[in-house]
């Protein structure tokens, strides 16, 4: 079993590595084009808010609740029952997300006031952020449905397509920065349009594999479905757990909004660099171990369950500790090598490096927190 998990982790990690490298290319392009200016601050605040909800409702709490329930259906129910469960769940999730998106767009100015109150002193920066948020918010709907599709594939131990999907987001934002922004007189609002387009592209990318699995179904709302209700019940404690790190990032954004222009951008780049080992190793390991633990739990094999969990935790420590130490020691050197071009200055490197050191101290614990059921 562990040999198969190692292979799956390596496959997932390799696709995640491709994603992270294209993400790095995206960050280099954005740093070169926009530096740590007010436009960059505005985009990173606007993009962080739908990402906050995505990581809680999509890849966070929803995935933690949905994959174990789907694994249970897979082990004990017919194909027709599984298709109905997926159909009912996608309808319920889509309806909730649609309501959140509509409210989010209508209340964008209030949201920015609450989460980046320091921007109120700079009207142009505030208005630009509100405009970007209104464009970016529908991304939450598309990417959360992408996360559900990924959950379906992961439950059936298909990991490559979900791990590769973020590459499409990176490519769309790079295209927006290099092609669309010049057409819009260099406006960073083009980046928000790139995010929205990426959400649609990523969702469409899931359809062929779901159709091959015979699980590409039309959403049908049925709130009485016991499986849907069980997912809802499991999401409540999962939301509390998965929101802690995301709330911390929002608090960082609130505080940074009161500081000098560039502070939000410095935090963004240091967080992105910290997420490089987190995504390649931590998230890949957690993605592979969750359906394996779910299957083992449903077959009532406590000894195998404990063995798998112990294996995952050991790998989490083995990877997390040296990765965290390396980032602390090489923080400014990495940032200078990767990002100090064009509009991104040595001062930006120094300031981002300070926050990267702080983020890296929590990397081992963050990797371990991803390993659960």
Secondary structure, 3 states (H helix, E strand, C coil): CHHHHHHHHHHHHHHHHHHHHHHHHHHHHHHHHHCCCHHHHHHHHHHHHHHHHHHHHHCCHHHHHHHHHHHHHHHHCCHHHHHHHHHHHHHHHHHHHHHHHHHHHHCHHHHHHHHCHHHHHCHHHHHHHHHHHHHHCCHHHHHHHHHHHHHHHHHCCCCHHHHHHHHHHHHHHHHHHHHHHHHCCCCCHHHHHHHHHHHHHHHHHHHHHHHHCCCCCCCCCCCCCHHHHHHHHHHHHHHHHHHHHHHHHHHHHHHHHCCCCCHHHHHHHHHHHHHHHHHHHHHHHHHHHHHHHHHHHHCCCHHHHHHHHHHHHHHHHHHHHHHHHHHHHHHHHHHHHHHCCCCCCHHHHHHHHHHHHHHHHCHHHHHHHCCCC
